[in-house]
Amino acid sequence: MRVVRKLTPALERPSATARAPKDAGGMISKLRAAKLASDGGVHVAIVNGRHPQGITLAMQRKVGTYFPPTNGKY
């Protein structure tokens, strides 16, 4: 699992997040939502929702991208 401790402008660039140009907007929105939530003290993972065990594997930190809380609340 990839860990992102700080969302940088480089990560928000469409070329860094999308496989195809049409995919860029959705991923950027997910990244910004993850930043907002982690800034609020929430653990966040972006995971493929179509994977049958996606949530279970994300909880075990085996798949996805994890954003730890940044303000130390939790």
C-alpha positions, 0 to 999 in steps of 0.5 A: 500500500502506498502512503501519502503523508502530504498531497503535493501539486505534483500528485494533483497533476492529471498526468500523475493520476490518470491512465487516460485524460477522461480519468483525471477529474475523478481521481483529482476529486478523490485526492482532494477529498482524502486530503480534506478528511485526513486534515480533519483527523480521519484515516483514509484509503483510496481503493478499487471498489470493484475488487471483491475484497477491496475493503478487507485488503485495505484495512490490512493495508495490502492494497490502495493508497493510504492517507494518515490523519495529519492533525493527530486527533486519532 
